[in-house]
Amino acid sequence: MKDIICFIDDSPFEHDLVKNIIAPVAPDIEFVQAYTFEEIRLLLNGRNPSLFLLDLWGQDKEVKDPYIMPKEEVKKMADALPSLDTVYSGLESQDFNEYLRRIFSIVDGWRKIFETVCSKIGQNRKYGLRNLMMVRKYYPGVPAVIYTRKSLIWDAIAVFNAQADGIFIKPTGVDDDDTRRLTKEFAPQLIMELKRIIRRKKVI
């Protein structure tokens, strides 16, 4: 009998990647795909899955009137970040820690911009954490891993606090075709890791 991996994601593009690129790498695994946990339970129809593969970020229905921030507002925030001139100004040639601290201040600034933009459009990690909670409630012995593209360090902390069995980052290209190419390259490694998690849980 084939192992069953349940994939829950709110994006048609991601479902296409799993169906046409990732699943063909593992003909010995049945992939069941849906947009919500409730849909996946109906599709399973009483069968026991081997693993849940869960997207993390999704639309928060509690956010009223989501909108895309005007370019001018985002640019104002970006312009306030430290510049590369600031990074290199007065930097000692061997002061590696200070150099990284200055570089990270730019990275962290963009993280805050990203979080602000996401809050305005109503995207956050509630979608994936709810699905993870439902997996733990209805399938307590089944491993569940997060498969995400937009995750940040606070997301990883939240995921592991919610007792996920792992987290994997979706390959991201410069456009959809490049993302497909990168996903094809990553698919064998992803399948290998998912099988390892399934085997580990079976042994336990």
PAZAPA-4460 file (N, C-alpha, C; in steps of 0.05 Angstrom, whole numbers, plus 32768, in hexadecimal, padded with zeros to 4 digits):
% residues 204
    n_x    n_y    n_z   ca_x   ca_y   ca_z    c_x    c_y    c_z   seq   type   mol
   8011   7FE8   8000   8000   8000   8000   8012   8019   8000     1      M     A
   800B   802C   7FF0   801A   8045   7FED   8017   8056   8006     2      K     A
   802D   8064   800D   802A   8079   8021   801A   8090   8015     3      D     A
   800C   809F   8026   7FFB   80B5   801D   8007   80CF   8029     4      I     A
   800D   80E2   8018   8015   80FD   8021   7FFF   8110   801B     5      I     A
   7FF5   811E   802F   7FE0   8132   802B   7FED   814E   8029     6      C     A
   7FE7   815B   8013   7FF2   8176   800E   7FDC   818A   8010     7      F     A
   7FDF   819E   8022   7FCB   81B3   8026   7FD8   81CE   8020     8      I     A
   7FCD   81DC   800D   7FD8   81F6   8005   7FC2   8206   7FF8     9      D     A
   7FC4   8221   7FFB   7FAE   8232   7FF1   7FB5   823D   7FD5    10      D     A
   7FCA   8233   7FC8   7FD3   823E   7FAE   7FD0   8229   7F98    11      S     A
   7FC1   822F   7F83   7FBF   821D   7F6C   7FDB   8217   7F5F    12      P     A
   7FEC   822B   7F5F   8007   8228   7F54   8016   8213   7F63    13      F     A
   8015   8214   7F7E   8023   8200   7F8E   8018   81E4   7F8A    14      E     A
   7FFE   81E2   7F87   7FF2   81C8   7F82   7FFB   81BD   7F67    15      H     A
   7FFE   81CE   7F54   8008   81C6   7F3A   8025   81BB   7F3C    16      D     A
   8035   81C9   7F4C   8051   81C0   7F50   8052   81A4   7F5D    17      L     A
   8041   81A0   7F71   8041   8186   7F7E   8037   8170   7F6C    18      V     A
   8021   8175   7F5E   8014   8161   7F4D   8026   815A   7F35    19      K     A
   8032   816E   7F28   8040   8168   7F0F   805E   8167   7F11    20      N     A
   806A   816F   7F27   8087   816E   7F2A   8090   815D   7F41    21      I     A
   8084   8161   7F59   808E   8152   7F70   8083   8136   7F71    22      I     A
   8069   8133   7F6E   805C   8118   7F70   8068   8104   7F5C    23      A     A
   806E   810B   7F43   8079   80F8   7F30   8094   80EC   7F39    24      P     A
   80A2   80FA   7F4B   80BC   80F1   7F54   80B8   80D9   7F67    25      V     A
   80A0   80D6   7F72   809A   80C1   7F86   8082   80B1   7F7E    26      A     A
   8084   80A0   7F6A   806D   8090   7F62   8063   807C   7F77    27      P     A
   8073   8078   7F8B   806C   8066   7FA1   805C   8074   7FB7    28      D     A
   8057   808E   7FB3   8048   809E   7FC6   802F   80A9   7FB9    29      I     A
   8018   80A8   7FC7   8000   80B5   7FBD   7FFD   80D1   7FCA    30      E     A
   7FFB   80E5   7FB9   7FF7   8100   7FC3   7FD9   8107   7FC2    31      F     A
   7FCF   8110   7FD9   7FB3   811A   7FDB   7FB5   8138   7FE0    32      V     A
   7FA9   8148   7FCE   7FAD   8165   7FCF   7F92   8173   7FD3    33      Q     A
   7F94   8188   7FE4   7F7C   8198   7FEA   7F84   81B4   7FF3    34      A     A
   7F70   81C6   7FF5   7F75   81E1   7FFD   7F70   81E5   801B    35      Y     A
   7F60   81D3   8027   7F5A   81D5   8044   7F5C   81BA   8051    36      T     A
   7F5E   81BA   806B   7F5F   81A1   807A   7F45   8192   8077    37      F     A
   7F2F   81A1   8077   7F15   8194   8075   7F12   8185   805A    38      E     A
   7F1D   8190   8045   7F1C   8183   802B   7F2D   816A   802B    39      E     A
   7F44   816B   8038   7F56   8154   8038   7F4A   813D   8047    40      I     A
   7F3B   8142   805C   7F2E   812C   806B   7F19   811F   805A    41      R     A
   7F0B   812E   804A   7EF7   8123   8038   7F04   8111   8023    42      L     A
   7F1A   811B   8018   7F28   810C   8003   7F34   80F2   800E    43      L     A
   7F3D   80F3   8027   7F49   80DB   8033   7F33   80C5   8037    44      L     A
   7F1B   80CE   803E   7F05   80BC   8041   7F0B   80A5   8054    45      N     A
   7F17   80AB   806B   7F1C   8097   807F   7F38   808A   807D    46      G     A
   7F47   808F   8068   7F61   8083   8066   7F75   8092   8078    47      R     A
   7F8A   8085   8080   7F9E   8091   8091   7FB6   809A   8081    48      N     A
   7FBC   80B4   8081   7FD3   80BF   8072   7FED   80B8   8081    49      P     A
   8003   80BB   8072   801D   80B6   807D   802B   80D0   8086    50      S     A
   8023   80E6   8079   802F   8100   8080   801F   8116   8074    51      L     A
   801F   812D   8083   8012   8145   8079   8028   8159   8071    52      F     A
   8025   8164   8059   8037   8179   804E   8027   8192   804D    53      L     A
   802E   81A6   805E   801C   81BD   8062   802A   81D7   805A    54      L     A
   801B   81E7   804A   8023   8202   8045   8020   8212   805F    55      D     A
   802F   8227   8063   802D   8236   807C   801D   8250   8078    56      L     A
   8025   8261   8066   8018   827B   8062   7FFF   8279   8051    57      W     A
   7FEA   8287   805A   7FD1   8288   804A   7FC1   82A1   8052    58      G     A
   7FAB   82A4   8044   7F9A   82BB   8049   7F8B   82B9   8063    59      Q     A
   7F8D   82CE   8073   7F80   82CF   808D   7F64   82DC   8088    60      D     A
   7F4F   82CC   808B   7F34   82D6   8086   7F2B   82EB   809B    61      K     A
   7F39   82ED   80B1   7F32   8301   80C5   7F3C   831D   80BE    62      E     A
   7F4E   831F   80AA   7F58   8339   80A2   7F44   8345   808E    63      V     A
   7F38   835B   8096   7F24   8367   8085   7F31   837B   8072    64      K     A
   7F27   837C   8059   7F30   838F   8045   7F4E   838E   8041    65      D     A
   7F59   8376   803A   7F75   8375   8033   7F7C   8385   801A    66      P     A
   7F94   8390   801A   7F9C   83A0   8003   7FBA   839F   7FFF    67      Y     A
   7FC3   83A5   7FE6   7FDF   83A7   7FE0   7FE8   83C4   7FE7    68      I     A
   7FFD   83C5   7FF6   8008   83DF   7FFE   8011   83EF   7FE5    69      M     A
   800C   8409   7FE4   8016   8419   7FCE   8035   8418   7FCD    70      P     A
   803F   8419   7FB5   805C   8417   7FB1   806A   842D   7FC1    71      K     A
   805E   8445   7FC2   806B   845B   7FD0   806F   8455   7FED    72      E     A
   805C   8448   7FFA   805E   8441   8016   8075   842D   801B    73      E     A
   8076   8419   800A   808B   8404   800D   80A6   8411   8008    74      V     A
   80A8   8422   7FF3   80C1   842F   7FED   80CB   8441   8004    75      K     A
   80B8   844E   8011   80BF   845F   8028   80CC   844E   803E    76      K     A
   80C1   8436   8043   80CC   8424   8057   80E7   841A   804F    77      M     A
   80EA   8413   8035   8103   8409   802B   8119   841E   802B    78      A     A
   8111   8436   8025   8125   844C   8024   8130   8452   8040    79      D     A
   8121   844B   8055   812A   8450   8070   813E   843B   807A    80      A     A
   8142   8425   806B   8155   8410   8073   8172   841A   8070    81      L     A
   8184   840E   807F   81A0   8415   807C   81A9   840F   805F    82      P     A
   81BB   841F   8055   81C5   841B   803A   81DF   840B   803B    83      S     A
   81E9   8402   8024   8202   83F5   8023   8219   8407   802B    84      L     A
   8216   8421   8025   822A   8434   802E   822C   8434   804D    85      D     A
   8215   8432   805A   8215   8430   8077   8223   8416   8081    86      T     A
   821F   8401   8072   822B   83E7   807A   8249   83E9   8079    87      V     A
   8254   83F6   8065   8271   83F6   8061   827F   840E   806D    88      Y     A
   8270   8421   8076   827C   8439   8081   828C   8433   809B    89      S     A
   82A6   8439   809A   82B7   8436   80B2   82BB   8419   80BB    90      G     A
   82B5   8406   80A9   82B7   83E9   80B0   82D4   83E0   80B0    91      L     A
   82DC   83D3   80C5   82F7   83C8   80C6   82F8   83AF   80B4    92      E     A
   830E   83AA   80A7   8310   8395   8093   830B   8379   809F    93      S     A
   8311   8375   80B8   830D   835A   80C4   82F7   8359   80D9    94      Q     A
   82E6   836D   80DA   82D0   836E   80ED   82B8   8360   80E2    95      D     A
   82BA   8345   80E1   82A5   8335   80D4   828A   8337   80E2    96      F     A
   828A   8336   80FC   8271   8337   810B   8262   8351   8107    97      N     A
   8271   8367   8107   8264   8381   8102   8259   8383   80E6    98      E     A
   8269   8378   80D3   8260   8377   80B7   8246   8368   80B4    99      Y     A
   8244   8351   80C0   822C   8340   80BE   8214   834E   80CD   100      L     A
   821A   835B   80E3   8205   8369   80F2   81F9   837F   80E1   101      R     A
   820A   838D   80D2   8200   83A3   80C1   81F0   8398   80AA   102      R     A
   81FA   8383   809D   81EB   8376   8087   81D0   836C   8091   103      I     A
   81D0   835F   80A9   81B7   8354   80B3   81A3   836A   80BA   104      F     A
   81AD   8382   80C1   819A   8398   80C7   8189   839E   80AE   105      S     A
   8195   839B   8096   8186   839F   807D   8172   8388   8079   106      I     A
   817C   8370   807D   816B   8358   807A   8153   835A   808D   107      V     A
   8159   8361   80A6   8143   8363   80BA   8130   8379   80B3   108      D     A
   813A   838F   80A7   8128   83A4   809F   8115   839B   8089   109      G     A
   811F   838C   8076   810E   8381   8061   80FA   836C   806D   110      W     A
   8102   835E   8081   80F0   834B   808E   80D8   835B   809A   111      R     A
   80DD   8371   80A7   80C8   8381   80B2   80B6   838D   809D   112      K     A
   80C2   8395   8086   80B1   839E   8070   80A0   8388   8066   113      I     A
   80AB   8370   8063   809C   8359   8059   8085   8353   806C   114      F     A
   8089   8353   8086   8074   834E   8099   805E   8363   8098   115      E     A
   8066   837C   8093   8052   8392   8091   8041   838E   8078   116      T     A
   804E   8388   8061   803F   8383   8048   802C   836C   804C   117      V     A
   8036   8356   8058   8025   833F   805C   800C   8345   806D   118      C     A
   8011   8355   8082   7FFA   835C   8094   7FE5   836B   8085   119      S     A
   7FED   837C   8071   7FD9   838C   8062   7FC9   837B   804F   120      K     A
   7FD5   8366   8044   7FC6   8355   8031   7FB9   833D   803F   121      I     A
   7FBE   833B   8059   7FB1   8326   8069   7FBD   830A   8066   122      G     A
   7FD7   8309   8060   7FE5   82F0   805F   7FF5   82EB   8078   123      Q     A
   7FF1   82D3   8084   8001   82CC   809C   8002   82AE   809F   124      N     A
   800E   82A5   80B6   8012   8288   80BA   7FFA   827A   80C7   125      R     A
   7FE4   8288   80CD   7FCD   827C   80DA   7FC2   8264   80C9   126      K     A
   7FC3   8267   80AF   7FB9   8252   809D   7FC7   8237   80A2   127      Y     A
   7FE1   8238   80A1   7FF0   821F   80A5   7FEF   8215   80C2   128      G     A
   7FF0   8227   80D5   7FEF   821E   80F1   7FD4   8212   80F8   129      L     A
   7FBF   821C   80EC   7FA5   8210   80F1   7FA4   81F4   80E5   130      R     A
   7FAE   81F0   80CD   7FAE   81D6   80C1   7FBF   81C3   80D1   131      N     A
   7FD6   81CC   80DB   7FE7   81BC   80EC   7FD8   81B4   8106   132      L     A
   7FCA   81C7   8112   7FBA   81C1   812A   7FA5   81AB   8124   133      M     A
   7F98   81AD   810D   7F83   8199   8106   7F90   817E   8101   134      M     A
   7FA7   817D   80F6   7FB5   8164   80F2   7FBB   8157   810D   135      V     A
   7FC5   8167   811F   7FCC   815D   813A   7FB3   8153   8148   136      R     A
   7F9C   815F   8143   7F83   8157   8150   7F78   813D   8145   137      K     A
   7F77   813B   812A   7F69   8125   811D   7F7C   810E   8114   138      Y     A
   7F96   8114   8111   7FA9   8100   8109   7FC2   8103   811B   139      Y     A
   7FC0   80FE   8135   7FD5   8104   8148   7FEF   80F5   8143   140      P     A
   7FEE   80DE   8137   8006   80CF   8132   8013   80D3   8117   141      G     A
   8007   80E4   8107   8011   80E8   80EC   8024   8100   80EB   142      V     A
   803C   80FD   80DF   804E   8114   80DD   8043   812A   80CB   143      P     A
   804A   8142   80D2   8041   815A   80C3   8059   816D   80C0   144      A     A
   805F   8174   80A7   8075   8186   80A2   806B   819E   8093   145      V     A
   8079   81B4   8097   8072   81CD   8089   8082   81D0   8070   146      I     A
   8075   81D8   805A   8082   81DD   8040   807B   81F9   8038   147      Y     A
   808E   820C   803B   8087   8228   8038   809B   8238   8028   148      T     A
   8093   824E   801D   80A5   825F   800E   80AA   8279   801D   149      R     A
   8097   8284   802B   8099   829F   8036   809F   829F   8054   150      K     A
   80AA   8289   805F   80AE   8288   807B   80C5   8299   8085   151      S     A
   80C2   82A2   809F   80D6   82B2   80AC   80DE   82A3   80C6   152      L     A
   80F2   82AD   80D4   80FB   82A0   80EC   80E5   829C   8101   153      I     A
   80D3   82B0   8103   80BD   82AE   8117   80AA   8298   810E   154      W     A
   80A7   8294   80F4   8096   827E   80EA   80A1   8263   80F2   155      D     A
   80BC   8260   80EF   80C8   8247   80F7   80C5   8241   8114   156      A     A
   80C7   8256   8125   80C3   8252   8142   80A6   8249   8147   157      I     A
   8093   8257   813A   8077   8250   813E   8071   8233   8135   158      A     A
   807D   822C   811F   8078   8211   8114   8082   81FB   8127   159      V     A
   809A   81FF   8131   80A5   81EA   8143   8097   81EB   815F   160      F     A
   808E   8202   8167   807E   8203   8180   8064   81F4   817C   161      N     A
   805A   81F4   8163   8041   81E5   815D   8047   81C8   8158   162      A     A
   805F   81BF   815C   8068   81A3   815A   8067   8198   813E   163      Q     A
   806F   81A8   812A   8072   819D   810F   808A   818B   810F   164      A     A
   808A   8178   80FC   80A0   8164   80FA   80B7   816E   80E8   165      D     A
   80B4   8185   80DD   80C9   8190   80CB   80BF   81A8   80BC   166      G     A
   80D1   81B5   80AF   80CA   81CC   809E   80DD   81CC   8086   167      I     A
   80D1   81CF   806E   80E0   81D0   8055   80D9   81EA   8047   168      F     A
   80ED   81F5   8039   80E9   820E   802B   80E4   8208   800D   169      I     A
   80CE   8213   8002   80C8   820F   7FE6   80DD   821E   7FD5   170      K     A
   80E7   8211   7FC0   80F9   8220   7FAE   80EB   8238   7FA2   171      P     A
   80F9   824E   7F9F   80EE   8266   7F94   8100   8271   7F7D   172      T     A
   80F4   8272   7F65   8103   827D   7F4F   80FC   829A   7F49   173      G     A
   8107   82A4   7F33   8102   82C0   7F2C   80E6   82C3   7F1F   174      V     A
   80DB   82AC   7F15   80C0   82AC   7F0A   80B5   8290   7F0D   175      D     A
   809D   828B   7F03   8090   8271   7F07   80A0   825A   7EF9   176      D     A
   80AA   825F   7EE1   80BA   824B   7ED3   80D3   8244   7EE3   177      D     A
   80E0   8258   7EEE   80F8   8253   7EFD   80F2   8244   7F17   178      D     A
   80DB   824A   7F23   80D3   823C   7F3B   80CD   821F   7F34   179      T     A
   80C1   821A   7F1D   80BC   81FE   7F15   80D6   81EF   7F11   180      R     A
   80E9   81FC   7F05   8104   81F0   7F01   8111   81E9   7F1C   181      R     A
   8111   81FC   7F2E   811D   81F7   7F48   810E   81E2   7F58   182      L     A
   80F4   81E2   7F56   80E4   81CD   7F63   80EB   81B2   7F59   183      T     A
   80EE   81AF   7F3F   80F6   8196   7F33   8111   818C   7F3D   184      K     A
   8123   819F   7F41   813E   8197   7F4C   813C   818F   7F69   185      E     A
   812A   819C   7F78   8127   8197   7F95   8116   817F   7F9B   186      F     A
   8104   8178   7F89   80F1   8163   7F8E   80FD   8149   7F99   187      A     A
   8112   813D   7F8D   811D   8124   7F98   8126   8127   7FB5   188      P     A
   8132   813D   7FBB   813B   8141   7FD7   8124   8143   7FEA   189      Q     A
   810F   8152   7FE1   80F7   8155   7FF2   80EA   813A   7FF7   190      L     A
   80E7   812A   7FE2   80DA   8110   7FE5   80EB   80FE   7FF8   191      I     A
   8105   80FF   7FF5   8117   80EF   8006   8113   80F7   8023   192      M     A
   8111   8111   8029   810E   811A   8044   80F3   8112   804F   193      E     A
   80DE   8115   803F   80C3   810D   8048   80C1   80EF   804E   194      L     A
   80CD   80DF   803D   80CE   80C2   8042   80DD   80BC   805C   195      K     A
   80F2   80CB   8061   8101   80C6   807A   80F0   80CC   8092   196      R     A
   80E1   80E2   8091   80CF   80E9   80A7   80B9   80D4   80AB   197      I     A
   80AE   80CA   8095   809A   80B5   8097   80A5   809C   80A3   198      I     A
   80BD   8093   809A   80CA   807B   80A5   80D0   807F   80C3   199      R     A
   80D9   8096   80CB   80DF   809B   80E7   80C7   8099   80F8   200      R     A
   80B1   80A4   80EF   8098   80A2   80FF   808E   8086   8101   201      K     A
   8091   8076   80EB   8088   805A   80EC   8098   804A   8100   202      K     A
   80B2   8050   8102   80C3   8042   8115   80BB   8048   8132   203      V     A
   80B5   8062   8136   80AD   806B   8151   8092   805E   8159   204      I     A
***
